[in-house]
Amino acid sequence: MTHTLLVTCGHLMRHYQRFRTEIEGHGIQVSIPPVDGQQLDSAEMEKVIVGQRLVIAGDDIIGRPVLEAGKATGLEAIIKWGIGTDGIDKAAAAELGIAVYNTPGVFSEEVADCAAAYVVNLARGLHRMSASVWSGGWLKVEGTSLSRCTAGVIGLGGIGRATCRRLAAFGMTVIGYDPAEIDPALMQREGAAQVSLDRLLADSDFIVVTCALTPESFHLLSTDAFARMKDGVRIVNVARGPIIDEPALVAALESGKVATAALDVFETEPLPMDSPLRKFDHLMFGTHNGSNTAEAVDRVNRLTVDLALDLFGLSGQPPRLVPLVAA
């Protein structure tokens, strides 16, 4: 059987030459389509997935039509580069017998670094002062002392707990929410306490979103949630854009309920030029880049290539990760 591999993740695309000899030396036929933007949409994926046994995917939209097109021509497994699998219809994959893998626990430190950096920037206005100097000004921002603030972290997986640890090191009072109960001793070691979502919303001066996007977390920060927050709260999102209802956030910014925000992710990416968020010049925007360090990219590239070799039966060992969906 021919080994065919589709690569749609931009991080692996950029560094493919490093792995080319190793991969193609095993006789694997690799397809790397052009990606205009951050990911391929459903129609684009439906075309390029035909005839592929394995896919190393980025944040592409892989719903039932894509999976059915792949299955009809031999698709066996999808390897999601990174952690979030919200773009994949995992129920349809299970029904069709297509295994879905991801690479859990690989970005905790990197994304937590980014989250902490956003908190510091919002507290001190560093991004605003830098922009002022570049434009010929000399803006001085009266900042906020972090050691007098409470930080609420939504999502207490690896990224969330690493974020708690960093914020506690700033002297902040750190509380966290997660629907799963976390060992109190573990939370204590991270310098934080697990609380209810209601308490987190009511008590936090900074709210940092680090949870996965699920049906339950979609628009978790809604009009109702913003109403339960402190006046002047600051919001950081390094998770997934749709966890925040953007029109509700815009209204909260306009009313002053939310003082400012740092958003590494958005409901639509890249952020549309006509997004109402662009009218607030004191916000800080990222490019869904929290995990993007040279070390992390190299680590996950290696892991996904190794897993592909395992699944093709070319490495001499079983798959190194457990599939999310059993084939």
QUIJO-V12121 format. One record per residue. N is the residue number from 1. PSI is psi in whole degrees, 0 to 359 (999 if undefined). BURIAL is # if it has 16 or more other C-alpha atoms within 10 Angstrom, else .. Layout:
# QUIJO-V12121
n->N psi->PSI burial->BURIAL
n->N psi->PSI burial->BURIAL
This chain:
# QUIJO-V12121
n->1 psi->136 burial->.
n->2 psi->135 burial->.
n->3 psi->110 burial->#
n->4 psi->133 burial->#
n->5 psi->126 burial->#
n->6 psi->128 burial->#
n->7 psi->116 burial->#
n->8 psi->2 burial->#
n->9 psi->123 burial->#
n->10 psi->325 burial->#
n->11 psi->318 burial->#
n->12 psi->326 burial->#
n->13 psi->314 burial->.
n->14 psi->327 burial->.
n->15 psi->20 burial->.
n->16 psi->325 burial->.
n->17 psi->331 burial->.
n->18 psi->329 burial->.
n->19 psi->356 burial->.
n->20 psi->310 burial->.
n->21 psi->317 burial->.
n->22 psi->314 burial->.
n->23 psi->307 burial->#
n->24 psi->339 burial->.
n->25 psi->339 burial->.
n->26 psi->3 burial->.
n->27 psi->13 burial->.
n->28 psi->132 burial->#
n->29 psi->115 burial->.
n->30 psi->133 burial->#
n->31 psi->128 burial->.
n->32 psi->95 burial->.
n->33 psi->158 burial->.
n->34 psi->138 burial->.
n->35 psi->112 burial->.
n->36 psi->93 burial->.
n->37 psi->207 burial->.
n->38 psi->330 burial->#
n->39 psi->169 burial->#
n->40 psi->142 burial->#
n->41 psi->181 burial->#
n->42 psi->314 burial->#
n->43 psi->320 burial->.
n->44 psi->317 burial->#
n->45 psi->323 burial->#
n->46 psi->328 burial->#
n->47 psi->313 burial->.
n->48 psi->345 burial->#
n->49 psi->346 burial->#
n->50 psi->128 burial->#
n->51 psi->7 burial->#
n->52 psi->134 burial->#
n->53 psi->321 burial->#
n->54 psi->152 burial->#
n->55 psi->131 burial->#
n->56 psi->104 burial->#
n->57 psi->153 burial->#
n->58 psi->232 burial->#
n->59 psi->30 burial->#
n->60 psi->157 burial->#
n->61 psi->110 burial->#
n->62 psi->81 burial->#
n->63 psi->190 burial->#
n->64 psi->314 burial->#
n->65 psi->320 burial->.
n->66 psi->314 burial->#
n->67 psi->320 burial->#
n->68 psi->320 burial->#
n->69 psi->321 burial->#
n->70 psi->314 burial->#
n->71 psi->321 burial->#
n->72 psi->339 burial->.
n->73 psi->23 burial->.
n->74 psi->11 burial->#
n->75 psi->130 burial->#
n->76 psi->326 burial->#
n->77 psi->152 burial->#
n->78 psi->128 burial->#
n->79 psi->112 burial->#
n->80 psi->116 burial->#
n->81 psi->110 burial->#
n->82 psi->207 burial->#
n->83 psi->307 burial->#
n->84 psi->126 burial->#
n->85 psi->21 burial->#
n->86 psi->341 burial->#
n->87 psi->355 burial->#
n->88 psi->132 burial->#
n->89 psi->90 burial->#
n->90 psi->330 burial->#
n->91 psi->317 burial->.
n->92 psi->321 burial->#
n->93 psi->317 burial->#
n->94 psi->317 burial->.
n->95 psi->323 burial->.
n->96 psi->354 burial->#
n->97 psi->32 burial->#
n->98 psi->120 burial->#
n->99 psi->142 burial->#
n->100 psi->124 burial->#
n->101 psi->153 burial->#
n->102 psi->186 burial->#
n->103 psi->77 burial->#
n->104 psi->151 burial->.
n->105 psi->15 burial->.
n->106 psi->345 burial->#
n->107 psi->13 burial->#
n->108 psi->311 burial->#
n->109 psi->319 burial->#
n->110 psi->313 burial->#
n->111 psi->325 burial->#
n->112 psi->322 burial->#
n->113 psi->314 burial->#
n->114 psi->316 burial->#
n->115 psi->315 burial->#
n->116 psi->322 burial->#
n->117 psi->320 burial->.
n->118 psi->320 burial->#
n->119 psi->313 burial->#
n->120 psi->316 burial->#
n->121 psi->317 burial->#
n->122 psi->325 burial->#
n->123 psi->325 burial->#
n->124 psi->354 burial->#
n->125 psi->32 burial->#
n->126 psi->321 burial->#
n->127 psi->326 burial->.
n->128 psi->320 burial->#
n->129 psi->321 burial->#
n->130 psi->315 burial->.
n->131 psi->323 burial->.
n->132 psi->314 burial->.
n->133 psi->317 burial->.
n->134 psi->328 burial->.
n->135 psi->7 burial->.
n->136 psi->4 burial->.
n->137 psi->188 burial->.
n->138 psi->56 burial->.
n->139 psi->135 burial->.
n->140 psi->124 burial->.
n->141 psi->125 burial->.
n->142 psi->108 burial->.
n->143 psi->192 burial->.
n->144 psi->135 burial->.
n->145 psi->115 burial->.
n->146 psi->328 burial->#
n->147 psi->350 burial->.
n->148 psi->7 burial->.
n->149 psi->160 burial->#
n->150 psi->130 burial->#
n->151 psi->131 burial->#
n->152 psi->123 burial->#
n->153 psi->120 burial->#
n->154 psi->111 burial->#
n->155 psi->113 burial->#
n->156 psi->37 burial->#
n->157 psi->200 burial->#
n->158 psi->316 burial->#
n->159 psi->314 burial->#
n->160 psi->316 burial->#
n->161 psi->322 burial->#
n->162 psi->325 burial->#
n->163 psi->317 burial->#
n->164 psi->315 burial->#
n->165 psi->318 burial->#
n->166 psi->317 burial->#
n->167 psi->325 burial->#
n->168 psi->326 burial->#
n->169 psi->337 burial->.
n->170 psi->357 burial->#
n->171 psi->9 burial->.
n->172 psi->152 burial->#
n->173 psi->122 burial->#
n->174 psi->126 burial->#
n->175 psi->154 burial->#
n->176 psi->152 burial->#
n->177 psi->140 burial->#
n->178 psi->141 burial->#
n->179 psi->337 burial->.
n->180 psi->143 burial->.
n->181 psi->127 burial->.
n->182 psi->142 burial->.
n->183 psi->120 burial->.
n->184 psi->326 burial->.
n->185 psi->322 burial->.
n->186 psi->316 burial->.
n->187 psi->322 burial->#
n->188 psi->321 burial->.
n->189 psi->331 burial->.
n->190 psi->357 burial->#
n->191 psi->27 burial->#
n->192 psi->168 burial->#
n->193 psi->140 burial->#
n->194 psi->133 burial->#
n->195 psi->175 burial->#
n->196 psi->160 burial->.
n->197 psi->321 burial->#
n->198 psi->315 burial->.
n->199 psi->320 burial->#
n->200 psi->314 burial->#
n->201 psi->322 burial->#
n->202 psi->328 burial->#
n->203 psi->345 burial->#
n->204 psi->137 burial->#
n->205 psi->329 burial->#
n->206 psi->134 burial->#
n->207 psi->124 burial->#
n->208 psi->123 burial->#
n->209 psi->120 burial->#
n->210 psi->10 burial->#
n->211 psi->165 burial->#
n->212 psi->154 burial->#
n->213 psi->117 burial->#
n->214 psi->171 burial->.
n->215 psi->328 burial->.
n->216 psi->329 burial->.
n->217 psi->355 burial->.
n->218 psi->125 burial->#
n->219 psi->38 burial->#
n->220 psi->319 burial->#
n->221 psi->95 burial->#
n->222 psi->184 burial->#
n->223 psi->316 burial->#
n->224 psi->316 burial->.
n->225 psi->317 burial->#
n->226 psi->323 burial->#
n->227 psi->333 burial->#
n->228 psi->358 burial->#
n->229 psi->165 burial->#
n->230 psi->150 burial->#
n->231 psi->134 burial->#
n->232 psi->16 burial->#
n->233 psi->155 burial->#
n->234 psi->138 burial->#
n->235 psi->135 burial->#
n->236 psi->132 burial->#
n->237 psi->113 burial->#
n->238 psi->19 burial->#
n->239 psi->266 burial->#
n->240 psi->141 burial->#
n->241 psi->314 burial->#
n->242 psi->358 burial->#
n->243 psi->334 burial->#
n->244 psi->129 burial->#
n->245 psi->104 burial->#
n->246 psi->318 burial->#
n->247 psi->324 burial->.
n->248 psi->322 burial->#
n->249 psi->318 burial->#
n->250 psi->315 burial->#
n->251 psi->321 burial->.
n->252 psi->327 burial->#
n->253 psi->319 burial->#
n->254 psi->324 burial->.
n->255 psi->345 burial->.
n->256 psi->357 burial->.
n->257 psi->316 burial->#
n->258 psi->122 burial->#
n->259 psi->318 burial->#
n->260 psi->172 burial->#
n->261 psi->153 burial->#
n->262 psi->116 burial->#
n->263 psi->113 burial->#
n->264 psi->346 burial->#
n->265 psi->157 burial->#
n->266 psi->164 burial->#
n->267 psi->323 burial->.
n->268 psi->127 burial->.
n->269 psi->137 burial->.
n->270 psi->161 burial->.
n->271 psi->123 burial->.
n->272 psi->147 burial->.
n->273 psi->334 burial->.
n->274 psi->13 burial->.
n->275 psi->133 burial->.
n->276 psi->341 burial->.
n->277 psi->334 burial->#
n->278 psi->347 burial->.
n->279 psi->351 burial->.
n->280 psi->99 burial->.
n->281 psi->358 burial->.
n->282 psi->1 burial->.
n->283 psi->164 burial->#
n->284 psi->129 burial->#
n->285 psi->145 burial->#
n->286 psi->186 burial->#
n->287 psi->45 burial->.
n->288 psi->57 burial->#
n->289 psi->14 burial->.
n->290 psi->332 burial->#
n->291 psi->357 burial->#
n->292 psi->84 burial->.
n->293 psi->156 burial->.
n->294 psi->319 burial->.
n->295 psi->316 burial->.
n->296 psi->317 burial->#
n->297 psi->315 burial->#
n->298 psi->319 burial->.
n->299 psi->315 burial->.
n->300 psi->327 burial->#
n->301 psi->313 burial->#
n->302 psi->318 burial->.
n->303 psi->317 burial->#
n->304 psi->323 burial->#
n->305 psi->316 burial->#
n->306 psi->318 burial->#
n->307 psi->321 burial->#
n->308 psi->317 burial->#
n->309 psi->319 burial->#
n->310 psi->312 burial->#
n->311 psi->331 burial->#
n->312 psi->351 burial->#
n->313 psi->27 burial->.
n->314 psi->356 burial->#
n->315 psi->348 burial->.
n->316 psi->12 burial->.
n->317 psi->160 burial->.
n->318 psi->167 burial->.
n->319 psi->138 burial->#
n->320 psi->353 burial->.
n->321 psi->155 burial->.
n->322 psi->132 burial->.
n->323 psi->146 burial->#
n->324 psi->326 burial->.
n->325 psi->119 burial->#
n->326 psi->137 burial->.
n->327 psi->999 burial->.
